[in-house]
Amino acid sequence: MIDSAYDLSYTFWHNVRSGVLRYVRTYLVVSILSLFVLLYLFVVASSALFLLADLCLLLFILTGVFPIIDVALYKPALKLVRYIIPERIIEKIEYED
């Protein structure tokens, strides 16, 4: 029973950690790409077009935080698998790839 509780606790914290790391990686990529777009528009475009693009990209980034979190936390990295063999049940924690 203690081993089972320890395994479930480990699985929970591993899934939280991997989800947060995926979220941070995705958010950084989106932010860096939008930074390059904004720098390009600042150099090339007029000030009104730059401000419009700046507001649109900020809107995309700020409203895009919640879907990115959902995607990052949707699929757990570890899952609890139950094998049913005649006369006994085996529960194992496996990586989901």
C-alpha positions in Angstrom: 0.0 0.0 0.0 2.8 2.4 0.8 4.6 1.6 -2.4 1.4 2.2 -4.4 0.9 5.6 -2.7 4.5 6.5 -3.4 4.2 5.5 -7.0 1.0 7.6 -7.5 2.6 10.6 -5.8 5.7 10.3 -8.0 3.4 10.0 -11.1 1.4 13.1 -10.2 4.5 15.3 -9.6 6.2 14.0 -12.7 3.2 14.8 -14.8 2.9 18.3 -13.3 6.6 19.0 -13.9 6.6 17.7 -17.5 3.4 19.6 -18.3 4.8 22.9 -17.0 8.1 22.4 -18.9 6.2 21.8 -22.2 4.1 24.9 -21.5 7.2 27.0 -20.9 8.9 25.7 -24.0 5.9 26.4 -26.2 5.3 29.8 -24.8 9.0 30.9 -25.2 8.9 29.8 -28.8 5.8 31.7 -29.5 7.1 34.8 -27.7 10.4 34.8 -29.5 8.8 34.3 -33.0 6.4 37.2 -32.3 9.4 39.3 -31.1 11.1 38.9 -34.5 7.9 39.7 -36.3 7.5 42.9 -34.3 11.1 43.9 -34.9 10.6 43.4 -38.6 7.4 45.4 -38.7 9.0 48.2 -36.6 11.8 48.6 -39.2 9.7 48.2 -42.4 6.1 49.3 -41.6 4.7 52.7 -40.8 3.9 53.6 -37.2 0.2 53.0 -37.5 0.6 49.6 -39.1 3.2 48.7 -36.5 0.9 49.7 -33.6 -1.9 47.6 -35.1 0.3 44.6 -35.6 1.7 45.1 -32.1 -1.7 45.1 -30.5 -2.8 42.0 -32.6 0.3 40.1 -31.6 -0.1 41.0 -27.9 -3.8 39.9 -28.1 -2.7 36.6 -29.6 0.0 36.0 -27.0 -2.2 37.0 -24.1 -5.3 35.0 -25.2 -3.1 32.2 -26.3 -1.7 31.4 -22.9 -4.7 29.4 -21.8 -4.9 27.1 -24.8 -1.2 26.5 -24.5 -1.6 25.5 -20.9 -4.4 23.2 -21.8 -2.3 21.5 -24.5 0.7 21.2 -22.2 -1.3 19.7 -19.4 -3.6 17.5 -21.5 -1.5 14.4 -22.0 0.3 13.1 -19.0 3.8 11.8 -19.3 3.2 8.9 -17.0 0.1 6.8 -16.8 -1.1 4.1 -14.5 -1.6 0.8 -16.4 -3.6 -2.1 -14.9 -2.8 -5.6 -16.3 -5.4 -8.2 -15.4 -3.9 -11.7 -15.3 -5.9 -14.6 -14.1 -5.9 -14.7 -10.3 -4.1 -11.3 -9.9 -4.0 -7.7 -11.0 -0.8 -5.9 -11.7 -0.6 -2.1 -11.6 2.4 -0.5 -13.2 3.4 3.1 -14.0 4.6 3.4 -17.6 5.8 6.3 -19.8 3.3 7.4 -22.4 5.1 7.9 -25.7 
